[in-house]
Amino acid sequence: MTELIDEILGTTDELDPALLATLDEADRLDAFSRAVDPNDPTRDRALGILARSDASPGGLLAGAIAQIVADPSSGSSTIVNALSLAGGIGSDAVPIVLATTANAQDPMIALAAWRTLQQTATGEQLAEIEAAAPPPGDVVGDQAAFALSVIAYRVGIGGFELPVPSEAEFLAVETEEETFSISQSEVTEEDFERLELIPSGELYLVSPTIESTSAIDCGEDHILLCLDSSVQEAIPSTLLQSPALAGVVVLLDSLGIGYSVRYLVLTWPDEEGGFHLALHHPDGTQMYYGHAEGEEITESEAPIGLFFALDRPGVERAAVTFFASSSGVTLGGDMVSATKISGDRLEPEPD
């Protein structure tokens, strides 16, 4: 037992990256021993310490996760927590997680496994993962189907295209409605350093640079639009040739400490020289949709003039236009978001 790990585990505060950077090998080994001990009440938080301090392939996080998911005495919540952190070890997590999906009786464990596979699997693993996928039609099968699409989009493989919503699902900001303004700016070095603290797997293997990242502010939300640098460098051709996981949108937490992925930015060509753009939650829910018309796309730029929020629970309607080029994505249009949340069917209808 080390004093520093005792100190961290003795609070419920967010894990401080600066404090985690001071951990030595003895501290990390202490966190590991607690994480794999089924009788230790702090094991989930100890595993979180490893996820932020030793997520290298073959490191202590990988070893702890492998032990937890293979231990019959591990409870469902502990296994779900371990699987949710497995994205931190990147594609090395795939064999561990894929084995879990084959034996998972608890749907929460299966969901966590499929969400981690969509974060970390590569094209070389797609066929094996597809063979293990349950059919769509329930929450686990639908998550597995979305995971297959994300993996395929990541490497530009067709055949897993996502649905194109109908116009009946589109929601717009109404005239004279109360709104927040939307502003876009260059990302600061401090912001990008926070982004770099996120393991590659938790960024869905997207590789942004400071040049392919921009900051967006809307109301109290501060987000980063992070394009994959290899996708950005050849826009619009990369978006016209094959499906792409073009980037991610990450949201700064309320404490201003770190970012987490809010949306996946997914694109796929249409049959008329343009492409579709959709923003999905990690659970697969399609929240926003836009379309770039082929006749409006030039050699250097693709305007996405029709961009709509979809009729989904908790969606935030926006009036904005996207212009995608090899220099990045620039926002234009009205640049506002409705202050009233739409599509919230989680509240019962009044009698």
Short mmCIF file of the C-alpha atoms (twelve columns), coordinates in Angstrom:
data_MODEL
# 
_entry.id   MODEL 
# 
loop_
_atom_site.group_PDB 
_atom_site.id 
_atom_site.type_symbol 
_atom_site.label_atom_id 
_atom_site.label_alt_id 
_atom_site.label_comp_id 
_atom_site.label_asym_id 
_atom_site.label_seq_id 
_atom_site.Cartn_x 
_atom_site.Cartn_y 
_atom_site.Cartn_z 
_atom_site.pdbx_PDB_model_num 
ATOM 1   C CA . MET A 1   0.000   0.000   0.000   1 
ATOM 2   C CA . THR A 2   1.349   3.434   -0.890  1 
ATOM 3   C CA . GLU A 3   0.380   6.755   0.661   1 
ATOM 4   C CA . LEU A 4   -0.322  8.418   -2.677  1 
ATOM 5   C CA . ILE A 5   -2.752  5.719   -3.816  1 
ATOM 6   C CA . ASP A 6   -4.404  5.838   -0.384  1 
ATOM 7   C CA . GLU A 7   -4.789  9.598   -0.803  1 
ATOM 8   C CA . ILE A 8   -6.331  9.316   -4.280  1 
ATOM 9   C CA . LEU A 9   -8.673  6.505   -3.289  1 
ATOM 10  C CA . GLY A 10  -9.718  8.395   -0.185  1 
ATOM 11  C CA . THR A 11  -11.476 11.095  -2.225  1 
ATOM 12  C CA . THR A 12  -14.317 11.094  -4.735  1 
ATOM 13  C CA . ASP A 13  -12.779 13.902  -6.794  1 
ATOM 14  C CA . GLU A 14  -12.088 13.576  -10.497 1 
ATOM 15  C CA . LEU A 15  -8.693  12.012  -11.118 1 
ATOM 16  C CA . ASP A 16  -6.203  14.865  -11.493 1 
ATOM 17  C CA . PRO A 17  -3.873  14.284  -14.480 1 
ATOM 18  C CA . ALA A 18  -1.102  16.277  -12.786 1 
ATOM 19  C CA . LEU A 19  -1.296  14.092  -9.683  1 
ATOM 20  C CA . LEU A 20  -1.414  10.885  -11.721 1 
ATOM 21  C CA . ALA A 21  1.724   11.995  -13.535 1 
ATOM 22  C CA . THR A 22  3.615   11.771  -10.225 1 
ATOM 23  C CA . LEU A 23  2.843   8.070   -9.674  1 
ATOM 24  C CA . ASP A 24  5.854   5.773   -9.602  1 
ATOM 25  C CA . GLU A 25  6.059   2.040   -10.260 1 
ATOM 26  C CA . ALA A 26  5.222   1.138   -6.659  1 
ATOM 27  C CA . ASP A 27  2.097   3.294   -6.827  1 
ATOM 28  C CA . ARG A 28  0.945   1.678   -10.059 1 
ATOM 29  C CA . LEU A 29  1.574   -1.824  -8.714  1 
ATOM 30  C CA . ASP A 30  -0.456  -0.915  -5.631  1 
ATOM 31  C CA . ALA A 31  -3.333  0.253   -7.851  1 
ATOM 32  C CA . PHE A 32  -3.073  -2.987  -9.844  1 
ATOM 33  C CA . SER A 33  -3.258  -5.204  -6.743  1 
ATOM 34  C CA . ARG A 34  -6.356  -3.372  -5.553  1 
ATOM 35  C CA . ALA A 35  -8.010  -3.481  -8.980  1 
ATOM 36  C CA . VAL A 36  -7.757  -7.276  -9.241  1 
ATOM 37  C CA . ASP A 37  -8.728  -7.969  -5.625  1 
ATOM 38  C CA . PRO A 38  -12.418 -9.008  -5.614  1 
ATOM 39  C CA . ASN A 39  -12.666 -8.054  -1.941  1 
ATOM 40  C CA . ASP A 40  -11.300 -4.525  -2.329  1 
ATOM 41  C CA . PRO A 41  -14.116 -1.938  -2.296  1 
ATOM 42  C CA . THR A 42  -11.937 0.565   -4.184  1 
ATOM 43  C CA . ARG A 43  -11.124 -1.755  -7.097  1 
ATOM 44  C CA . ASP A 44  -13.121 0.179   -9.724  1 
ATOM 45  C CA . ARG A 45  -11.448 3.473   -8.855  1 
ATOM 46  C CA . ALA A 46  -8.051  1.739   -8.692  1 
ATOM 47  C CA . LEU A 47  -8.657  0.451   -12.220 1 
ATOM 48  C CA . GLY A 48  -9.463  4.025   -13.273 1 
ATOM 49  C CA . ILE A 49  -6.069  5.101   -11.914 1 
ATOM 50  C CA . LEU A 50  -4.372  2.494   -14.113 1 
ATOM 51  C CA . ALA A 51  -6.417  3.647   -17.107 1 
ATOM 52  C CA . ARG A 52  -4.952  7.113   -16.725 1 
ATOM 53  C CA . SER A 53  -1.427  6.136   -15.713 1 
ATOM 54  C CA . ASP A 54  -0.433  2.806   -17.332 1 
ATOM 55  C CA . ALA A 55  -2.532  2.128   -20.429 1 
ATOM 56  C CA . SER A 56  0.343   1.011   -22.637 1 
ATOM 57  C CA . PRO A 57  -0.120  -2.250  -24.590 1 
ATOM 58  C CA . GLY A 58  0.845   -5.113  -22.329 1 
ATOM 59  C CA . GLY A 59  0.889   -2.800  -19.304 1 
ATOM 60  C CA . LEU A 60  -0.786  -3.080  -15.932 1 
ATOM 61  C CA . LEU A 61  -4.190  -1.906  -17.189 1 
ATOM 62  C CA . ALA A 62  -4.283  -4.665  -19.811 1 
ATOM 63  C CA . GLY A 63  -3.276  -7.267  -17.239 1 
ATOM 64  C CA . ALA A 64  -5.872  -6.106  -14.734 1 
ATOM 65  C CA . ILE A 65  -8.689  -6.110  -17.296 1 
ATOM 66  C CA . ALA A 66  -7.774  -9.600  -18.487 1 
ATOM 67  C CA . GLN A 67  -7.887  -10.906 -14.920 1 
ATOM 68  C CA . ILE A 68  -11.160 -9.190  -14.069 1 
ATOM 69  C CA . VAL A 69  -13.153 -10.375 -17.096 1 
ATOM 70  C CA . ALA A 70  -11.822 -13.937 -16.722 1 
ATOM 71  C CA . ASP A 71  -12.613 -14.167 -12.998 1 
ATOM 72  C CA . PRO A 72  -16.046 -15.749 -12.362 1 
ATOM 73  C CA . SER A 73  -16.239 -13.964 -9.018  1 
ATOM 74  C CA . SER A 74  -16.097 -10.521 -10.647 1 
ATOM 75  C CA . GLY A 75  -19.477 -8.846  -10.458 1 
ATOM 76  C CA . SER A 76  -21.242 -7.520  -13.543 1 
ATOM 77  C CA . SER A 77  -20.652 -3.882  -12.622 1 
ATOM 78  C CA . THR A 78  -16.917 -4.478  -12.186 1 
ATOM 79  C CA . ILE A 79  -16.683 -6.271  -15.533 1 
ATOM 80  C CA . VAL A 80  -18.633 -3.482  -17.250 1 
ATOM 81  C CA . ASN A 81  -16.273 -0.921  -15.727 1 
ATOM 82  C CA . ALA A 82  -13.242 -2.913  -16.872 1 
ATOM 83  C CA . LEU A 83  -14.592 -3.253  -20.423 1 
ATOM 84  C CA . SER A 84  -15.423 0.449   -20.577 1 
ATOM 85  C CA . LEU A 85  -11.794 1.252   -19.746 1 
ATOM 86  C CA . ALA A 86  -10.341 -1.335  -22.138 1 
ATOM 87  C CA . GLY A 87  -10.414 1.188   -24.954 1 
ATOM 88  C CA . GLY A 88  -7.391  2.735   -23.300 1 
ATOM 89  C CA . ILE A 89  -5.147  -0.108  -24.474 1 
ATOM 90  C CA . GLY A 90  -6.192  0.247   -28.112 1 
ATOM 91  C CA . SER A 91  -6.443  -2.665  -30.519 1 
ATOM 92  C CA . ASP A 92  -4.690  -4.957  -28.021 1 
ATOM 93  C CA . ALA A 93  -8.002  -4.974  -26.153 1 
ATOM 94  C CA . VAL A 94  -9.833  -6.722  -28.993 1 
ATOM 95  C CA . PRO A 95  -8.946  -10.371 -28.156 1 
ATOM 96  C CA . ILE A 96  -9.877  -9.878  -24.487 1 
ATOM 97  C CA . VAL A 97  -13.134 -8.103  -25.291 1 
ATOM 98  C CA . LEU A 98  -14.155 -10.374 -28.152 1 
ATOM 99  C CA . ALA A 99  -13.819 -13.419 -25.888 1 
ATOM 100 C CA . THR A 100 -16.105 -11.679 -23.406 1 
ATOM 101 C CA . THR A 101 -18.852 -11.147 -26.003 1 
ATOM 102 C CA . ALA A 102 -18.973 -14.882 -26.707 1 
ATOM 103 C CA . ASN A 103 -19.745 -15.719 -23.068 1 
ATOM 104 C CA . ALA A 104 -21.684 -12.674 -21.912 1 
ATOM 105 C CA . GLN A 105 -25.096 -13.579 -20.504 1 
ATOM 106 C CA . ASP A 106 -25.623 -10.148 -18.964 1 
ATOM 107 C CA . PRO A 107 -26.719 -7.649  -21.664 1 
ATOM 108 C CA . MET A 108 -24.915 -4.809  -19.866 1 
ATOM 109 C CA . ILE A 109 -21.635 -6.719  -20.175 1 
ATOM 110 C CA . ALA A 110 -22.343 -7.454  -23.843 1 
ATOM 111 C CA . LEU A 111 -23.138 -3.794  -24.522 1 
ATOM 112 C CA . ALA A 112 -19.922 -2.636  -22.880 1 
ATOM 113 C CA . ALA A 113 -17.944 -5.187  -24.892 1 
ATOM 114 C CA . TRP A 114 -19.422 -4.113  -28.235 1 
ATOM 115 C CA . ARG A 115 -18.857 -0.449  -27.467 1 
ATOM 116 C CA . THR A 116 -15.219 -1.149  -26.722 1 
ATOM 117 C CA . LEU A 117 -14.857 -3.173  -29.927 1 
ATOM 118 C CA . GLN A 118 -16.158 -0.229  -31.933 1 
ATOM 119 C CA . GLN A 119 -13.540 1.949   -30.257 1 
ATOM 120 C CA . THR A 120 -10.554 -0.252  -30.902 1 
ATOM 121 C CA . ALA A 121 -10.991 -2.870  -33.644 1 
ATOM 122 C CA . THR A 122 -9.218  -2.569  -36.976 1 
ATOM 123 C CA . GLY A 123 -10.166 -3.693  -40.458 1 
ATOM 124 C CA . GLU A 124 -8.091  -6.846  -40.149 1 
ATOM 125 C CA . GLN A 125 -10.337 -7.939  -37.283 1 
ATOM 126 C CA . LEU A 126 -13.641 -7.066  -38.962 1 
ATOM 127 C CA . ALA A 127 -14.481 -10.520 -40.352 1 
ATOM 128 C CA . GLU A 128 -13.881 -12.231 -37.007 1 
ATOM 129 C CA . ILE A 129 -15.958 -9.643  -35.189 1 
ATOM 130 C CA . GLU A 130 -18.771 -9.843  -37.750 1 
ATOM 131 C CA . ALA A 131 -18.906 -13.609 -37.259 1 
ATOM 132 C CA . ALA A 132 -19.377 -13.088 -33.509 1 
ATOM 133 C CA . ALA A 133 -22.069 -10.420 -33.829 1 
ATOM 134 C CA . PRO A 134 -25.626 -11.224 -32.732 1 
ATOM 135 C CA . PRO A 135 -28.393 -10.244 -35.171 1 
ATOM 136 C CA . PRO A 136 -29.890 -6.758  -34.809 1 
ATOM 137 C CA . GLY A 137 -33.308 -6.387  -33.282 1 
ATOM 138 C CA . ASP A 138 -32.560 -5.875  -29.605 1 
ATOM 139 C CA . VAL A 139 -30.301 -3.450  -27.758 1 
ATOM 140 C CA . VAL A 140 -27.222 -5.710  -27.912 1 
ATOM 141 C CA . GLY A 141 -27.735 -6.715  -31.543 1 
ATOM 142 C CA . ASP A 142 -28.267 -3.097  -32.576 1 
ATOM 143 C CA . GLN A 143 -25.102 -2.026  -30.744 1 
ATOM 144 C CA . ALA A 144 -23.159 -4.807  -32.460 1 
ATOM 145 C CA . ALA A 145 -24.473 -3.684  -35.867 1 
ATOM 146 C CA . PHE A 146 -23.397 -0.104  -35.156 1 
ATOM 147 C CA . ALA A 147 -19.990 -1.329  -33.980 1 
ATOM 148 C CA . LEU A 148 -19.501 -3.161  -37.283 1 
ATOM 149 C CA . SER A 149 -20.351 0.033   -39.171 1 
ATOM 150 C CA . VAL A 150 -17.879 2.093   -37.135 1 
ATOM 151 C CA . ILE A 151 -15.087 -0.446  -37.646 1 
ATOM 152 C CA . ALA A 152 -15.813 -0.611  -41.388 1 
ATOM 153 C CA . TYR A 153 -16.003 3.179   -41.729 1 
ATOM 154 C CA . ARG A 154 -12.703 3.520   -39.887 1 
ATOM 155 C CA . VAL A 155 -10.924 1.687   -42.720 1 
ATOM 156 C CA . GLY A 156 -13.168 2.715   -45.607 1 
ATOM 157 C CA . ILE A 157 -14.943 -0.604  -46.177 1 
ATOM 158 C CA . GLY A 158 -18.405 -0.500  -47.778 1 
ATOM 159 C CA . GLY A 159 -21.343 -2.766  -47.073 1 
ATOM 160 C CA . PHE A 160 -22.075 -1.472  -43.568 1 
ATOM 161 C CA . GLU A 161 -23.678 1.858   -44.498 1 
ATOM 162 C CA . LEU A 162 -25.814 3.599   -41.911 1 
ATOM 163 C CA . PRO A 163 -29.454 4.592   -42.484 1 
ATOM 164 C CA . VAL A 164 -30.335 7.877   -44.162 1 
ATOM 165 C CA . PRO A 165 -33.118 9.525   -42.118 1 
ATOM 166 C CA . SER A 166 -36.340 10.742  -43.678 1 
ATOM 167 C CA . GLU A 167 -37.186 14.438  -43.847 1 
ATOM 168 C CA . ALA A 168 -40.022 13.781  -41.406 1 
ATOM 169 C CA . GLU A 169 -37.370 13.284  -38.709 1 
ATOM 170 C CA . PHE A 170 -35.707 16.678  -39.239 1 
ATOM 171 C CA . LEU A 171 -36.003 19.368  -36.555 1 
ATOM 172 C CA . ALA A 172 -35.102 23.013  -37.125 1 
ATOM 173 C CA . VAL A 173 -34.677 26.151  -35.036 1 
ATOM 174 C CA . GLU A 174 -37.898 28.139  -35.290 1 
ATOM 175 C CA . THR A 175 -38.030 31.817  -36.243 1 
ATOM 176 C CA . GLU A 176 -37.805 34.186  -33.225 1 
ATOM 177 C CA . GLU A 177 -37.088 31.248  -30.903 1 
ATOM 178 C CA . GLU A 178 -34.676 31.885  -28.020 1 
ATOM 179 C CA . THR A 179 -31.202 30.702  -29.015 1 
ATOM 180 C CA . PHE A 180 -27.584 30.419  -27.965 1 
ATOM 181 C CA . SER A 181 -24.952 31.706  -30.352 1 
ATOM 182 C CA . ILE A 182 -22.391 29.236  -31.706 1 
ATOM 183 C CA . SER A 183 -18.786 30.351  -32.127 1 
ATOM 184 C CA . GLN A 184 -15.778 28.585  -33.607 1 
ATOM 185 C CA . SER A 185 -12.132 29.343  -32.862 1 
ATOM 186 C CA . GLU A 186 -8.676  27.837  -33.120 1 
ATOM 187 C CA . VAL A 187 -7.939  25.290  -30.431 1 
ATOM 188 C CA . THR A 188 -5.537  26.490  -27.747 1 
ATOM 189 C CA . GLU A 189 -2.403  24.552  -26.867 1 
ATOM 190 C CA . GLU A 190 -3.818  23.955  -23.369 1 
ATOM 191 C CA . ASP A 191 -7.004  22.492  -24.832 1 
ATOM 192 C CA . PHE A 192 -5.097  20.279  -27.221 1 
ATOM 193 C CA . GLU A 193 -2.896  19.028  -24.373 1 
ATOM 194 C CA . ARG A 194 -6.076  17.905  -22.574 1 
ATOM 195 C CA . LEU A 195 -7.150  16.115  -25.746 1 
ATOM 196 C CA . GLU A 196 -3.787  14.360  -25.995 1 
ATOM 197 C CA . LEU A 197 -4.343  12.849  -22.535 1 
ATOM 198 C CA . ILE A 198 -7.146  10.701  -23.962 1 
ATOM 199 C CA . PRO A 199 -5.867  7.270   -25.044 1 
ATOM 200 C CA . SER A 200 -6.150  6.556   -28.760 1 
ATOM 201 C CA . GLY A 201 -8.721  3.825   -28.226 1 
ATOM 202 C CA . GLU A 202 -11.027 6.156   -26.341 1 
ATOM 203 C CA . LEU A 203 -10.808 8.496   -29.344 1 
ATOM 204 C CA . TYR A 204 -11.937 5.606   -31.591 1 
ATOM 205 C CA . LEU A 205 -8.439  5.491   -33.133 1 
ATOM 206 C CA . VAL A 206 -9.036  8.919   -34.676 1 
ATOM 207 C CA . SER A 207 -5.706  10.758  -35.003 1 
ATOM 208 C CA . PRO A 208 -6.271  14.514  -34.760 1 
ATOM 209 C CA . THR A 209 -3.551  17.160  -34.906 1 
ATOM 210 C CA . ILE A 210 -3.807  20.680  -33.580 1 
ATOM 211 C CA . GLU A 211 -4.316  21.786  -37.186 1 
ATOM 212 C CA . SER A 212 -7.243  19.381  -37.664 1 
ATOM 213 C CA . THR A 213 -8.952  20.392  -34.413 1 
ATOM 214 C CA . SER A 214 -11.122 23.430  -33.730 1 
ATOM 215 C CA . ALA A 215 -12.984 24.687  -30.670 1 
ATOM 216 C CA . ILE A 216 -16.719 25.351  -30.649 1 
ATOM 217 C CA . ASP A 217 -18.652 27.124  -27.889 1 
ATOM 218 C CA . CYS A 218 -22.434 27.008  -27.522 1 
ATOM 219 C CA . GLY A 219 -24.140 28.045  -24.313 1 
ATOM 220 C CA . GLU A 220 -22.265 26.332  -21.472 1 
ATOM 221 C CA . ASP A 221 -20.827 23.654  -23.755 1 
ATOM 222 C CA . HIS A 222 -17.198 23.822  -24.853 1 
ATOM 223 C CA . ILE A 223 -16.442 21.165  -27.447 1 
ATOM 224 C CA . LEU A 224 -13.662 20.242  -29.814 1 
ATOM 225 C CA . LEU A 225 -14.300 19.092  -33.372 1 
ATOM 226 C CA . CYS A 226 -11.452 16.662  -34.045 1 
ATOM 227 C CA . LEU A 227 -10.936 15.495  -37.616 1 
ATOM 228 C CA . ASP A 228 -8.715  12.544  -38.387 1 
ATOM 229 C CA . SER A 229 -5.653  14.144  -39.953 1 
ATOM 230 C CA . SER A 230 -5.410  11.540  -42.742 1 
ATOM 231 C CA . VAL A 231 -9.038  12.178  -43.693 1 
ATOM 232 C CA . GLN A 232 -8.686  15.950  -43.577 1 
ATOM 233 C CA . GLU A 233 -5.609  16.180  -45.777 1 
ATOM 234 C CA . ALA A 234 -7.530  14.997  -48.871 1 
ATOM 235 C CA . ILE A 235 -11.029 16.401  -48.268 1 
ATOM 236 C CA . PRO A 236 -13.329 16.300  -50.185 1 
ATOM 237 C CA . SER A 237 -12.014 13.260  -52.108 1 
ATOM 238 C CA . THR A 238 -11.709 11.139  -48.935 1 
ATOM 239 C CA . LEU A 239 -15.392 11.726  -48.217 1 
ATOM 240 C CA . LEU A 240 -16.478 10.887  -51.764 1 
ATOM 241 C CA . GLN A 241 -14.557 7.654   -52.265 1 
ATOM 242 C CA . SER A 242 -15.637 5.467   -49.349 1 
ATOM 243 C CA . PRO A 243 -17.249 5.504   -45.896 1 
ATOM 244 C CA . ALA A 244 -15.155 7.254   -43.267 1 
ATOM 245 C CA . LEU A 245 -14.943 7.767   -39.540 1 
ATOM 246 C CA . ALA A 246 -13.998 11.355  -40.242 1 
ATOM 247 C CA . GLY A 247 -13.560 12.435  -36.651 1 
ATOM 248 C CA . VAL A 248 -15.067 12.831  -33.206 1 
ATOM 249 C CA . VAL A 249 -16.671 15.622  -31.228 1 
ATOM 250 C CA . VAL A 250 -15.479 15.768  -27.616 1 
ATOM 251 C CA . LEU A 251 -17.111 17.652  -24.741 1 
ATOM 252 C CA . LEU A 252 -15.254 19.309  -21.850 1 
ATOM 253 C CA . ASP A 253 -16.509 18.146  -18.457 1 
ATOM 254 C CA . SER A 254 -18.162 20.543  -16.024 1 
ATOM 255 C CA . LEU A 255 -14.974 20.832  -13.961 1 
ATOM 256 C CA . GLY A 256 -12.896 21.834  -16.974 1 
ATOM 257 C CA . ILE A 257 -10.505 18.915  -16.422 1 
ATOM 258 C CA . GLY A 258 -10.924 16.554  -19.347 1 
ATOM 259 C CA . TYR A 259 -12.789 15.627  -22.504 1 
ATOM 260 C CA . SER A 260 -14.964 12.689  -23.458 1 
ATOM 261 C CA . VAL A 261 -16.391 11.687  -26.819 1 
ATOM 262 C CA . ARG A 262 -19.914 13.000  -27.386 1 
ATOM 263 C CA . TYR A 263 -20.383 12.231  -31.091 1 
ATOM 264 C CA . LEU A 264 -18.776 10.182  -33.819 1 
ATOM 265 C CA . VAL A 265 -18.550 11.992  -37.167 1 
ATOM 266 C CA . LEU A 266 -19.419 9.451   -39.876 1 
ATOM 267 C CA . THR A 267 -19.618 10.050  -43.622 1 
ATOM 268 C CA . TRP A 268 -20.466 7.877   -46.608 1 
ATOM 269 C CA . PRO A 269 -20.871 8.586   -50.343 1 
ATOM 270 C CA . ASP A 270 -24.275 8.849   -51.942 1 
ATOM 271 C CA . GLU A 271 -24.969 7.604   -55.464 1 
ATOM 272 C CA . GLU A 272 -25.002 11.060  -57.063 1 
ATOM 273 C CA . GLY A 273 -21.520 12.415  -56.451 1 
ATOM 274 C CA . GLY A 274 -22.159 13.742  -52.967 1 
ATOM 275 C CA . PHE A 275 -21.961 12.321  -49.461 1 
ATOM 276 C CA . HIS A 276 -23.953 11.908  -46.269 1 
ATOM 277 C CA . LEU A 277 -22.775 13.185  -42.880 1 
ATOM 278 C CA . ALA A 278 -24.157 11.958  -39.559 1 
ATOM 279 C CA . LEU A 279 -23.278 12.549  -35.930 1 
ATOM 280 C CA . HIS A 280 -23.952 9.523   -33.727 1 
ATOM 281 C CA . HIS A 281 -23.788 8.990   -30.003 1 
ATOM 282 C CA . PRO A 282 -21.488 6.095   -29.050 1 
ATOM 283 C CA . ASP A 283 -24.605 4.007   -28.393 1 
ATOM 284 C CA . GLY A 284 -25.401 4.289   -32.090 1 
ATOM 285 C CA . THR A 285 -28.209 6.860   -31.892 1 
ATOM 286 C CA . GLN A 286 -28.093 9.134   -34.933 1 
ATOM 287 C CA . MET A 287 -28.574 12.695  -33.633 1 
ATOM 288 C CA . TYR A 288 -27.694 14.970  -36.571 1 
ATOM 289 C CA . TYR A 289 -27.667 14.552  -40.340 1 
ATOM 290 C CA . GLY A 290 -26.377 16.582  -43.258 1 
ATOM 291 C CA . HIS A 291 -25.936 16.066  -46.974 1 
ATOM 292 C CA . ALA A 292 -23.375 17.480  -49.389 1 
ATOM 293 C CA . GLU A 293 -24.867 17.754  -52.880 1 
ATOM 294 C CA . GLY A 294 -22.550 16.539  -55.634 1 
ATOM 295 C CA . GLU A 295 -23.111 19.568  -57.877 1 
ATOM 296 C CA . GLU A 296 -22.077 21.924  -55.072 1 
ATOM 297 C CA . ILE A 297 -18.779 20.156  -54.280 1 
ATOM 298 C CA . THR A 298 -15.621 21.606  -55.831 1 
ATOM 299 C CA . GLU A 299 -12.125 20.137  -55.993 1 
ATOM 300 C CA . SER A 300 -11.232 21.903  -52.758 1 
ATOM 301 C CA . GLU A 301 -14.418 22.295  -50.725 1 
ATOM 302 C CA . ALA A 302 -17.661 20.507  -49.837 1 
ATOM 303 C CA . PRO A 303 -20.474 22.662  -48.422 1 
ATOM 304 C CA . ILE A 304 -23.013 20.834  -46.277 1 
ATOM 305 C CA . GLY A 305 -25.909 23.248  -46.410 1 
ATOM 306 C CA . LEU A 306 -28.645 20.977  -45.113 1 
ATOM 307 C CA . PHE A 307 -27.723 19.970  -41.561 1 
ATOM 308 C CA . PHE A 308 -30.520 18.984  -39.206 1 
ATOM 309 C CA . ALA A 309 -31.051 17.755  -35.693 1 
ATOM 310 C CA . LEU A 310 -33.117 14.574  -35.725 1 
ATOM 311 C CA . ASP A 311 -36.224 13.869  -33.704 1 
ATOM 312 C CA . ARG A 312 -34.463 12.096  -30.852 1 
ATOM 313 C CA . PRO A 313 -34.694 12.351  -27.046 1 
ATOM 314 C CA . GLY A 314 -32.655 15.281  -25.721 1 
ATOM 315 C CA . VAL A 315 -31.465 16.611  -29.091 1 
ATOM 316 C CA . GLU A 316 -30.209 20.194  -29.322 1 
ATOM 317 C CA . ARG A 317 -31.471 21.847  -32.502 1 
ATOM 318 C CA . ALA A 318 -28.984 23.983  -34.416 1 
ATOM 319 C CA . ALA A 319 -28.913 26.231  -37.479 1 
ATOM 320 C CA . VAL A 320 -25.429 25.927  -38.928 1 
ATOM 321 C CA . THR A 321 -23.701 25.213  -42.228 1 
ATOM 322 C CA . PHE A 322 -20.488 23.191  -42.629 1 
ATOM 323 C CA . PHE A 323 -17.766 23.821  -45.188 1 
ATOM 324 C CA . ALA A 324 -15.293 20.921  -45.337 1 
ATOM 325 C CA . SER A 325 -11.889 21.241  -46.996 1 
ATOM 326 C CA . SER A 326 -8.311  20.085  -46.537 1 
ATOM 327 C CA . SER A 327 -7.918  23.045  -44.172 1 
ATOM 328 C CA . GLY A 328 -10.578 21.643  -41.853 1 
ATOM 329 C CA . VAL A 329 -14.250 22.298  -41.204 1 
ATOM 330 C CA . THR A 330 -15.533 25.860  -41.029 1 
ATOM 331 C CA . LEU A 331 -18.928 26.692  -39.570 1 
ATOM 332 C CA . GLY A 332 -21.238 29.237  -41.184 1 
ATOM 333 C CA . GLY A 333 -24.886 30.078  -41.601 1 
ATOM 334 C CA . ASP A 334 -26.988 31.370  -38.713 1 
ATOM 335 C CA . MET A 335 -24.636 29.847  -36.109 1 
ATOM 336 C CA . VAL A 336 -27.273 29.434  -33.392 1 
ATOM 337 C CA . SER A 337 -28.656 26.629  -31.247 1 
ATOM 338 C CA . ALA A 338 -32.105 26.529  -29.665 1 
ATOM 339 C CA . THR A 339 -32.031 26.937  -25.900 1 
ATOM 340 C CA . LYS A 340 -34.971 24.526  -25.560 1 
ATOM 341 C CA . ILE A 341 -34.072 20.844  -25.748 1 
ATOM 342 C CA . SER A 342 -36.248 18.984  -28.239 1 
ATOM 343 C CA . GLY A 343 -37.439 15.453  -28.714 1 
ATOM 344 C CA . ASP A 344 -37.292 14.610  -25.010 1 
ATOM 345 C CA . ARG A 345 -39.626 11.646  -24.834 1 
ATOM 346 C CA . LEU A 346 -38.177 10.630  -21.488 1 
ATOM 347 C CA . GLU A 347 -40.701 12.953  -19.804 1 
ATOM 348 C CA . PRO A 348 -44.282 11.665  -19.652 1 
ATOM 349 C CA . GLU A 349 -46.834 13.492  -21.789 1 
ATOM 350 C CA . PRO A 350 -49.265 15.638  -19.742 1 
ATOM 351 C CA . ASP A 351 -52.759 14.214  -19.258 1 
# 
